[in-house]
Structures are given as C-alpha cells and as structure tokens.
Amino acid sequence: MLKIAGRGATENATSRRFNLPERDADGDWLDQQQSIDGLQPKPRTTVEIVAPRKIITHNQSPDIPFDRSINGYAGCEHGCIYCFARPTHAYHDLSPGLDFESRLFAKPDAAALLRAELAKPGYRVAPIALGTNTDPYQPIESEWRITRSILEVLAETDHPVAITTKSDRVARDIDILARMAAKGLATVCVSVTSLDAKVARTVEPRAPTPERRLAAVAKLAAAGIPTYVSIAPVIPAITDHEIEHLVARAAQAGARHAFFIPIRLPHEVAPLFRAWLDTHYPERAGKVMAIIRSLRGGRDNDPDFFTRMKGQGPWAELLRVRFHRACRLHGLNQDRPRLDTSLFRPPRGPQGELF
C-alpha cells in the first residue's frame, strides 16, 4: 500500500505503547491468512494512549445532522482504502496510509472526560454522534471497551446517541442500546459498501464481512433499536450496480432507513485510492476516476458543503433516482426517528451529589 508522509503536530500522548498480536482483525474471509491476491503479511498493530483535555468535539457544518461527536480512537484497523479520515493521521506526523491502519491511538479516559463535560453548568443537550471519524467498534474495542464505557455514561444520564459503524461488534452492546432505544435515545447505522466478496475484501480488508454486518442489523432491529444501513461509499463502475440489491437486503434484515454517499477522496486519500485501483482494477481505473471527477465538479474531491455528500451532475442524479426508487419499493425511509433530548439529567459526582 502507498505510504505518504504526514504533516502537523503530534497529539498529547503518553509514552505507553501496546503491541497487539498479528491478526486478520474482523476480516473472517481471510481463511488461513489468505487474501484475495495470495498469502500476504499482516500489519502489526500498535496502540498508544492519548490524553486529551476534552472528549466532545463540536462542529458547525451545515450539511450534517449533528453538531457534536466523540471519537474514542484515532486510526482504524479496518483499513478501508477510501476512508475520508485517513488524512487526520498526519496530525500525529504519521502516514495516512499504512500507519493509519496499524498505529492506533486510544483514549481510555473518554468516559471520565465525558462525565465531566456533561456535568458542567449550562451544558446544552443534543445527540452525540459516535463513529464520525474512525470506527467506534473496530477490533481493539474488544480489549479497550472505550465505546462501551461511553455508552454507559450516556445511558446513565439519558443522553441521546447516534452510532455509525462497519462492525457487527456493535451487537455486543445491545443490552445498553436497547434500553436507550426504548426511551428514544439511540439509533445505529451500519455501513455496507458491497455484497461482492472480492470487492469487500480488497476495499475493506480487515472489516467484518457484509453478511456479518447485515446479521448485526437484524439483531439490532429485533431488539427495537432504530437501525439504518449506509451504502457508503458508492464507487462508480465498481459497486454502483449493487444499490438496489443492497437496499433490498437492508430491508430484509429489518432496517427502517437507508442512505448513500458517493465516494469522497480528500487530500491523501486520492493517491491511495488510485494506487488501489491500479492494483485491483487496472482495466477500469481510468473509467472509475473519470466518473468520480464528473461527480465532483471535475475534481477528485469536492469539499463544498451540501454537494460533498451528494455529488453533482448526471451521474449523481442517476444514483439518487435509483436509490430513492429502491427505498420506496422496499418501504424504507417512511419516517425518521427523532432522538429525545428532554430526558437528560447531569451525571452524579464522585461523592454522589448531583452537579
């Protein structure tokens, strides 16, 4: 994989670094360590602790449905080649390429920091998004359980949360999420890019198989948790023909809602994606990039609000028409669950008093 030098300053990190055993992470299609192209070495994962002063990140973006988020991890073992979060690793002076997938950062104090922020006088409650930058249920969550600790604080305080993930590991927290959902406090979005095994195991090499993700959708829906399926990203000439099938499978699994996003290639993601195309789809690499540029106003990436999530031009319109027609056919997106912000109560302090 192409490796690009990083930029920016290193985050406040301790000197503790943890080497994780070599593994195939969640990619259970890698039987006997065999990838689609033959036997390949697995990246060794290291995890370093970071100690931020705050854990809630606020944004003022007008085209996303939340104004705050939490990321308990930086970097992601799933290794999705298209991940728009890859350039953020440059702020650690690390590569948005292989370093992003194997040199991870964890914030084990996230729950304590969240408790302190929610307890501040004048805190204004609004849904907190998990999974906006890197996956909250990537493999290291099994060991660190940072996401679960965050959910425990949110459940205790009746604070609404919206989760996005590519991992079926989210089903392990159904005990918390179902209780929250019964109060209108939780939604989960599971991302499924392709049902084609060859595509999935090259574009998302260490993420769970699509079938495992759809099984998680079924478990979440059966537990009464409002569940979305995100068809993201749609890659022209590689996955766009699957839109109708993906919508059908989402509905079959019990999802009530779905959305899609055409592929985005910000900053260092573009050359990484081009290298992936040249390796796995050399015969159509030029066609794929030409369509992406037509979706993005003649550029590899369109960073502008409102068009960056939807694309523009005839290709974008065709994708929208096909997607909405499929959703109508299968009864998706007939309503939109609203998270309740009226139940919030500040957390109890160390001595049990209410802040």
C-alpha positions in Angstrom: 0.0 0.0 0.0 1.2 3.5 -0.8 2.6 5.3 2.2 2.5 9.1 2.3 4.4 11.3 4.8 2.3 13.1 7.4 2.0 16.7 8.5 1.2 18.6 11.6 1.9 18.2 15.3 1.8 15.2 17.5 -1.1 15.0 19.9 -0.6 14.9 23.6 0.3 11.2 24.1 1.9 9.2 26.9 4.9 7.0 26.4 2.9 3.8 26.8 2.6 1.8 23.6 0.9 -1.6 23.3 1.8 -4.1 20.6 -1.1 -6.2 19.6 -0.7 -9.7 18.2 -0.7 -10.1 14.4 -4.2 -11.0 13.3 -6.7 -10.6 10.5 -8.9 -8.3 12.6 -12.5 -8.7 11.6 -12.0 -10.0 8.1 -13.2 -13.5 8.5 -12.9 -14.2 4.8 -9.1 -14.3 5.3 -9.0 -18.1 6.0 -5.6 -19.4 6.7 -4.3 -15.8 6.3 -5.1 -16.0 2.6 -6.1 -12.7 1.0 -7.6 -12.3 -2.5 -4.1 -11.9 -4.0 -2.4 -14.7 -2.1 -0.6 -15.0 1.2 0.4 -11.6 2.5 2.0 -10.4 5.7 -0.4 -8.9 8.2 0.3 -5.4 9.6 1.3 -5.5 13.3 -0.9 -3.1 15.3 0.4 -0.8 18.0 -1.8 1.3 20.3 -0.7 4.4 22.0 -2.6 6.2 24.8 -3.5 9.8 24.2 -4.8 12.1 27.0 -7.0 14.9 25.6 -8.3 17.6 27.8 -11.9 17.2 26.4 -13.6 14.4 24.6 -16.6 16.0 22.9 -15.8 17.6 19.5 -18.1 20.3 18.2 -18.7 21.3 14.6 -20.6 23.9 12.7 -21.0 22.0 9.4 -24.4 22.9 7.9 -24.8 19.7 5.9 -24.5 17.0 8.7 -27.3 16.3 11.2 -25.3 16.6 14.4 -23.1 19.3 16.0 -21.0 17.2 18.3 -19.2 13.8 18.3 -16.9 11.6 20.2 -14.0 9.6 18.8 -12.5 7.2 21.4 -9.9 6.0 18.9 -7.7 7.6 16.2 -6.7 5.4 13.2 -8.7 2.3 12.3 -7.7 -1.3 11.8 -10.4 -1.9 9.3 -8.1 -0.4 6.6 -10.9 0.8 4.3 -8.9 2.3 1.4 -11.5 5.1 0.8 -11.7 6.3 4.4 -12.0 10.1 4.5 -10.5 10.1 8.0 -7.1 8.9 6.8 -5.6 12.5 6.4 -6.2 13.1 10.1 -3.4 10.8 11.0 -1.0 13.3 9.5 -1.5 15.4 12.6 0.3 12.7 14.5 3.2 13.0 12.0 2.2 9.6 10.7 1.2 8.3 7.3 -2.4 8.4 6.2 -1.6 5.0 4.5 -0.4 2.0 6.5 0.2 4.0 9.7 -3.5 4.9 9.8 -4.3 1.2 9.8 -1.7 -0.1 12.2 -0.5 2.7 14.5 -3.6 3.5 16.5 -4.4 5.8 19.4 -6.8 5.1 22.2 -8.4 7.5 24.8 -9.2 5.3 27.8 -10.2 8.3 29.9 -13.1 9.1 27.4 -15.9 8.2 29.8 -14.5 10.2 32.7 -13.9 13.2 30.4 -17.5 12.8 29.1 -18.9 12.7 32.6 -17.1 15.9 33.5 -18.3 17.7 30.4 -21.9 16.6 30.8 -21.8 17.8 34.4 -20.8 21.4 33.6 -23.4 24.0 34.4 -25.2 25.2 31.3 -24.5 22.1 29.2 -26.9 22.0 26.3 -28.0 18.6 25.4 -28.1 17.4 21.7 -27.4 14.0 20.2 -23.8 12.9 20.3 -22.5 11.0 17.2 -20.1 8.1 17.6 -18.2 6.9 14.5 -17.9 10.1 12.6 -14.1 9.8 12.1 -12.9 6.3 12.9 -14.9 3.2 13.8 -16.0 3.0 17.4 -16.3 -0.8 17.1 -13.0 -1.6 15.3 -11.2 -4.7 16.6 -9.4 -3.0 19.5 -12.7 -2.2 21.1 -12.8 -5.8 22.3 -9.8 -5.1 24.5 -10.2 -1.4 25.4 -14.0 -1.2 25.6 -13.9 2.6 25.3 -17.1 2.8 23.3 -19.0 0.7 25.8 -17.8 2.9 28.7 -19.0 6.0 26.8 -22.4 4.4 26.2 -22.6 3.6 29.9 -22.3 7.3 30.8 -24.8 8.3 28.1 -27.3 5.6 29.3 -26.9 6.7 32.9 -27.7 10.3 32.0 -30.4 9.6 29.4 -28.3 11.4 26.8 -29.2 10.6 23.1 -26.6 9.0 20.8 -26.3 8.1 17.2 -23.7 5.4 16.2 -22.2 4.7 12.8 -20.1 1.5 12.3 -18.9 -1.1 9.9 -18.6 -3.8 12.6 -21.1 -6.4 13.9 -19.3 -5.9 17.2 -22.0 -3.2 17.9 -24.4 -6.0 18.6 -22.4 -6.8 21.8 -23.8 -3.6 23.3 -27.4 -4.4 22.6 -28.1 -4.6 26.3 -27.3 -0.9 26.7 -28.6 0.2 23.3 -32.0 -1.5 23.6 -32.7 0.2 26.9 -31.7 3.6 25.5 -33.8 3.0 22.3 -36.9 2.2 24.4 -36.6 5.8 25.6 -35.9 7.2 22.2 -32.3 7.8 22.9 -30.3 5.6 20.4 -30.0 4.9 16.7 -27.4 2.8 15.0 -26.2 3.0 11.4 -24.4 0.0 9.9 -22.3 0.7 6.8 -22.4 -1.9 4.0 -20.4 -1.0 0.8 -20.7 -4.1 -1.3 -22.0 -7.7 -1.1 -19.4 -8.9 -3.5 -16.7 -10.8 -1.6 -13.8 -9.8 -4.0 -14.7 -6.1 -3.7 -15.3 -6.2 0.0 -12.1 -8.0 1.0 -9.9 -5.6 -1.1 -11.6 -2.3 -0.4 -12.3 -3.0 3.3 -9.6 -5.7 4.0 -10.0 -6.0 7.8 -13.6 -5.1 8.3 -16.3 -7.7 9.0 -17.9 -9.4 6.0 -21.1 -7.7 4.7 -23.1 -10.8 5.8 -22.0 -10.3 9.4 -22.9 -6.6 9.3 -26.4 -7.5 7.9 -26.8 -10.1 10.6 -26.0 -7.3 13.1 -28.7 -5.1 11.5 -31.2 -7.9 12.1 -30.2 -8.3 15.8 -30.4 -4.6 16.4 -33.8 -4.3 14.7 -35.1 -7.3 16.5 -34.1 -5.5 19.8 -36.2 -2.5 18.9 -33.2 -0.3 18.0 -33.9 2.1 15.1 -31.4 0.9 12.5 -30.1 2.5 9.4 -28.0 1.0 6.6 -25.5 3.3 5.0 -24.5 2.4 1.4 -21.3 4.3 1.6 -19.3 4.9 -0.3 -20.8 4.1 -3.7 -17.8 3.6 -6.0 -18.7 4.2 -9.7 -18.2 1.2 -12.1 -17.3 -1.0 -9.1 -20.2 -1.0 -6.6 -22.9 1.3 -8.0 -24.7 -1.7 -9.7 -25.4 -3.1 -6.3 -27.6 -0.2 -5.0 -30.9 -1.9 -5.5 -29.7 -5.2 -4.1 -28.2 -3.5 -1.0 -31.4 -1.7 -0.3 -33.4 -4.9 -0.6 -31.0 -6.7 1.8 -31.2 -3.9 4.3 -35.0 -4.0 4.3 -34.9 -7.8 4.6 -32.6 -7.5 7.6 -35.1 -5.2 9.3 -33.5 -1.8 8.7 -36.1 1.0 8.6 -33.9 3.6 7.0 -31.0 3.9 4.5 -28.9 6.5 2.8 -25.9 6.6 0.4 -22.9 8.7 -0.2 -20.8 8.8 -3.4 -17.1 8.2 -2.8 -15.1 11.2 -1.5 -11.3 11.4 -2.0 -10.0 14.3 0.2 -6.3 15.1 0.4 -4.0 12.0 0.6 -7.0 9.6 0.1 -7.0 10.3 -3.6 -3.5 8.9 -4.4 -4.1 6.0 -2.0 -7.3 5.2 -3.9 -5.6 5.5 -7.3 -2.9 3.0 -6.2 -5.7 0.6 -5.0 -7.4 1.0 -8.4 -4.2 0.3 -10.3 -3.6 -2.8 -8.2 -7.1 -4.4 -8.2 -8.9 -2.8 -11.2 -6.3 -1.7 -13.7 -8.5 -2.3 -16.7 -11.1 0.2 -15.4 -9.1 2.6 -13.3 -9.3 5.4 -15.8 -13.1 5.0 -16.2 -13.6 5.0 -12.4 -11.7 8.2 -11.9 -13.4 9.9 -14.8 -16.8 9.2 -13.3 -15.6 10.3 -9.9 -14.4 13.6 -11.3 -17.8 14.1 -13.1 -19.5 13.6 -9.7 -17.1 16.1 -8.1 -17.2 19.0 -10.4 -14.1 18.0 -12.4 -12.0 17.3 -9.3 -11.0 14.2 -7.4 -12.8 15.7 -4.4 -15.5 18.3 -3.8 -15.1 19.8 -0.3 -18.1 22.2 -0.6 -20.9 21.9 1.9 -24.1 20.3 0.6 -22.6 18.9 -2.6 -19.8 17.0 -0.9 -22.2 14.3 0.5 -24.4 14.1 -2.6 -22.2 14.7 -5.7 -23.4 16.6 -8.7 -24.2 16.2 -12.4 -25.9 13.4 -14.3 -24.2 10.5 -12.5 -25.2 11.9 -9.1 -28.8 12.4 -10.2 -29.0 8.8 -11.6 -27.7 7.4 -8.3 -30.3 9.4 -6.4 -33.2 8.3 -8.6 -32.2 4.6 -8.4 -31.7 4.8 -4.7 -35.0 6.5 -3.9 -36.9 4.2 -6.1 -35.4 1.2 -4.4 -36.3 2.6 -1.0 -39.9 3.2 -2.0 -40.2 -0.3 -3.3 -38.9 -1.8 0.0 -40.7 0.6 2.3 -37.6 2.4 3.7 -37.3 6.0 4.9 -41.1 6.3 5.5 -40.4 8.2 8.8 -37.4 9.5 10.6 -36.8 8.7 14.3 -36.1 11.7 16.4 -33.8 11.3 19.4 -35.3 12.6 22.7 -33.3 15.4 24.3 -35.8 16.1 27.1 -34.8 13.2 29.5 -31.2 14.3 30.1 -30.1 14.6 33.7 -26.5 15.5 34.7 -24.3 12.8 36.0 -23.6 12.2 39.6 -20.3 13.5 41.0 -17.6 11.5 42.8 -19.4 11.8 46.1 -22.9 11.0 44.7 -24.2 14.6 44.7 -25.8 16.0 41.5 -23.9 18.7 39.7 
